[in-house]
Amino acid sequence: MNISYYNNLTYDFILTGRLEEAFNALEEIFNERDFDIHKHLSIMDTIATFEFYKGNFEKSQKLFEEIISAQSKNKPVTCLYFFSQIYIKNGNTIEAINLLKNIDMSKVEY
């Protein structure tokens, strides 16, 4: 099975509001034998984003924190963006702005 394919497919479903289909695609990933989520930060990012869109902000935040702490140099921009959105939803706009200001645009890949 191509985990990257299902991860990208899941992210597409999330961003287009098709959360049930996203859940089904995630199941395909987790059905993979000997799958360890902690070895796949991109999938953790997708799951954290999925939880964000489901409204599970606390669970989403914990996953994003784990991803950010696992990255020693470059912090994933999507994590920082969604983390800032969680701050906003929790009424902490100043912290969200500070987080977004700290994104090093020179390290963003397009």
Beta strands, then each sheet from edge to edge (+ up, - down):
end
